[in-house]
Amino acid sequence: MARLDSNPAALDAQTIAVLGKSYVRMLLQRDGVEVAEPACDRGIDLIAYLDQHTKQLYAQPIQVKSSLQFRWTHHVKYRAFPGLILAHVMHLEDQTNTRVYATNYSENHAIAKKLKYLERPLWLDSPDGQKARMDTVPGCTSRA
């Protein structure tokens, strides 16, 4: 498959986010999982669920983080959502290299620690009192 755009910088953040959510939705639906999207974004982008061939409804909230290249994010606000899956969709600029890394908060925190995000200056208190790290790791091109 070809690249999404000969000039990926022309894609704005909102478009990249839509592409990432669409990619996760496609993967889930391809595997027979239903996907719903909340009307308001309050930390949950998608809800994956199974309701057929089961005696119980199984639902999984998902927060999608999308980027054209490698970009890992970590934010303590997601600790408040038990069971939330953080799905990092990376390398959207080239569909042959697009990858999704799905983790829970603890796994995401461990990866952020391994990437040394928690030791770097951009791991700062934000105005709302939360800590966040959203950055590209220099020299890091694939898995954490």
C-alpha positions in Angstrom: 0.0 0.0 0.0 1.1 3.5 -0.6 1.8 6.3 1.9 -1.2 8.2 3.1 0.1 11.5 1.8 3.3 12.7 0.1 3.4 15.4 2.7 2.3 13.9 6.0 2.9 17.3 7.7 -0.3 18.4 5.8 -2.4 16.2 8.0 -3.6 18.0 11.1 -3.9 16.3 14.6 -7.6 15.8 14.3 -7.3 14.0 11.0 -4.5 11.8 12.4 -6.8 11.0 15.5 -9.7 10.0 13.2 -7.3 7.8 11.1 -6.1 6.0 14.2 -9.6 5.4 15.6 -10.7 4.1 12.2 -7.7 1.7 12.0 -8.5 0.3 15.5 -12.2 0.0 14.6 -11.3 -1.8 11.3 -9.1 -4.3 13.1 -11.7 -5.1 15.8 -14.6 -5.4 13.3 -12.5 -7.6 11.1 -12.1 -10.0 14.0 -15.9 -10.0 14.8 -15.9 -7.5 17.6 -18.5 -4.8 17.6 -17.4 -1.2 18.2 -19.2 1.8 19.5 -18.0 5.4 19.8 -19.2 7.6 22.7 -20.9 10.9 21.7 -18.5 12.9 23.9 -14.8 12.3 24.4 -14.1 12.1 28.1 -11.1 9.8 28.0 -12.8 6.9 26.1 -12.6 6.9 22.3 -14.1 3.5 21.5 -16.0 0.7 23.3 -15.3 -2.7 21.9 -17.9 -5.3 22.8 -19.1 -8.8 22.2 -22.8 -9.5 22.5 -23.5 -12.5 20.3 -22.8 -16.1 21.1 -22.3 -15.2 24.7 -24.5 -15.3 27.7 -23.2 -12.0 28.9 -22.2 -8.7 27.4 -18.4 -8.1 27.4 -17.3 -4.5 26.9 -13.9 -2.9 26.8 -13.2 0.9 26.8 -10.4 2.0 24.6 -8.4 5.3 24.5 -6.7 5.7 21.1 -3.4 7.6 20.6 -2.5 8.1 17.0 0.7 9.3 15.3 2.2 9.3 11.8 5.5 7.9 13.2 6.6 6.4 16.6 5.1 8.4 19.5 4.4 7.0 23.0 2.2 8.8 25.4 1.7 8.5 29.1 -0.7 10.5 31.3 -1.7 9.8 34.9 -5.3 10.8 34.2 -5.9 7.4 32.6 -5.2 5.7 35.9 -8.7 6.7 37.0 -10.3 4.4 34.3 -9.8 0.8 35.6 -9.8 -1.6 32.7 -9.1 1.1 30.1 -7.0 -0.1 27.2 -4.6 2.5 25.7 -4.1 1.7 22.0 -1.2 3.5 20.5 -1.6 3.5 16.7 1.8 4.4 15.1 3.3 4.8 11.7 0.0 5.9 10.1 2.0 7.6 7.4 2.7 4.2 5.7 0.0 1.5 6.0 2.5 -1.3 5.4 4.2 -0.3 8.7 1.2 0.8 10.8 1.2 -0.9 14.2 -1.1 -0.9 17.2 0.3 -1.4 20.7 -2.5 -2.0 23.2 -1.8 -1.8 27.0 -3.5 -1.3 30.3 -2.4 1.7 32.5 0.2 -0.4 34.4 1.8 -1.8 31.2 1.8 1.7 29.7 3.5 3.1 32.8 6.2 0.4 32.7 6.9 1.2 29.0 7.1 4.9 29.8 9.6 4.1 32.5 11.6 1.9 30.2 11.7 4.7 27.6 12.9 6.9 30.5 10.0 9.3 30.1 9.6 9.6 33.8 13.2 10.9 34.1 13.1 13.4 31.3 12.3 17.2 31.7 9.1 17.1 29.7 7.5 14.9 32.4 6.1 18.0 34.1 3.1 19.0 36.2 0.5 20.4 33.8 -1.8 23.3 34.8 -4.5 20.9 36.0 -2.0 19.2 38.4 -1.7 16.1 36.2 1.6 14.7 34.9 1.9 14.0 31.2 4.5 12.9 28.7 3.7 12.9 25.0 6.8 12.8 22.9 8.8 11.2 20.2 11.8 9.3 21.4 14.9 10.4 19.5 16.4 7.5 17.7 13.5 5.2 18.6 11.7 3.9 15.5 9.8 0.8 16.6 8.9 -1.1 19.7 9.4 0.1 23.3 
